[in-house]
Amino acid sequence: MSDSIECQECGAHVKAENEASHMRKVHPNVGFTPRKDRASPPSGSRFYVTSGTKKTIFVVLVAVVLVVAGVMLYQSTQKSIPIDPNAKAVQVSMAGFSPSTITVKAGTSLKIDLINMDNGYHTDGGGKHNFAMDDFNMNVTVQPLGQEVFTVPTSTPGTYGWYCSICCGGRASPSMNGQVIVEP
């Protein structure tokens, strides 16, 4: 028994809290003074949290929450920054494309940095969007909160439409459409 003590008279092992009862019943004629060096363990849990420990835990938790919130805030400000500074940033979300019209001169290189502003919790398309241009057989998909850089052909003047075919009504939705105008 882990919390037992040995009787000084007979050597029997008894729980510390039962020592007085054992002495009265088994050794009634022996004078008995309870041991002070072996106090009975407190009932219940042996894990104690002091007020200082509680304050420390609270401060650590508050610090963790503030750090996580700061990281999330920082990331939310960074998601709309293009990964290619030479590309035309086009943001896409459930609300549509912004900008929805891009005008370039024929033969000028047009790199687009498609930036998805939506997260993966959208039920329509799982937060994914794409940039589909039937005229050039293009279909570039961007993951939630992700970016994709690609080049659009601009050798022939004309107006070329694009749309998101994954969600939000696709080609039928006025906000999920855009156009590239290639001027001569």
Secondary structure by P-SEA (a helix, b strand, c coil): cccbbbbccccccccccaaaaaaaaccccbbbbcccccccccccccccccaaaaaaaaaaaaaaaaaaaaaaaaaaaaccccccccbbbbbbccccccccbbbbccccbbbbbbbbcccccccccccbbbbbbccccbbbbbcccbbbbbccccccbbbbbbbbccccccccccccbbbbbbcc
